Amino acid sequence: MSMFNWGAKDGESVVSKRLWLYFFIAIMLTLVVLGIWILWYRRTQKKASKRTTKDIEIAMNHESK
């Protein structure tokens, strides 16, 4: 089934009645991908922050010796 009826006669709709389904699915998938990316980004930022804190503590310990 096509989204558009290019051979529509006068008075007939060129756009399918189910075009909303395309936009719904596209928006939902976009939100899912965005959500997964945000979770991944936050997780990697926490890991990097912990790593930086650990490196600073190690450096401070070496300076005090």
Rosetta blueprint (number, residue, H / E / L):
1 M L
2 S L
3 M L
4 F E
5 N L
6 W L
7 G L
8 A L
9 K L
10 D L
11 G L
12 E L
13 S L
14 V L
15 V E
16 S L
17 K L
18 R L
19 L H
20 W H
21 L H
22 Y H
23 F H
24 F H
25 I H
26 A H
27 I H
28 M H
29 L H
30 T H
31 L H
32 V H
33 V H
34 L H
35 G H
36 I H
37 W H
38 I H
39 L H
40 W H
41 Y H
42 R H
43 R H
44 T H
45 Q H
46 K H
47 K H
48 A H
49 S H
50 K H
51 R H
52 T H
53 T H
54 K H
55 D H
56 I H
57 E H
58 I H
59 A H
60 M H
61 N H
62 H H
63 E H
64 S H
65 K L
